[in-house]
């Protein structure tokens, strides 16, 4: 699993981790530190960092496997982007009724994005 995927999982499920696991994940995947650098920062062994990361990453993957929140969120974002794309095409329609409806769709879709 790549760093981006792990960052997304951490954003969704990070509160389920221990404080030490959260720190290890943050330092590894968000701040891109090596295991040795994290070990020095947290004053633990490199093996301790590795073990914490392994357990934390497994927990995050397990939560996603069970809930699929990240997968559904990414699918929703993709669908909203497509809806916006289509609505923006319709917004240029000469029929004012169609273009007004397209504008309303855009407003609603942009509200969901936020």
Secondary structure, DSSP 8 states (H G I E B T S, - for coil): --HHHHHHHHHHHGGGS-HHHHHHHIIIIIS---HHHHHHHHTS-HHHHHHHHHHHHHHHHHHHHHH-HHHHHHHHHHHHHHHHHHHHHHHT-SSHHHHHHHHHHHHHHHHHH-
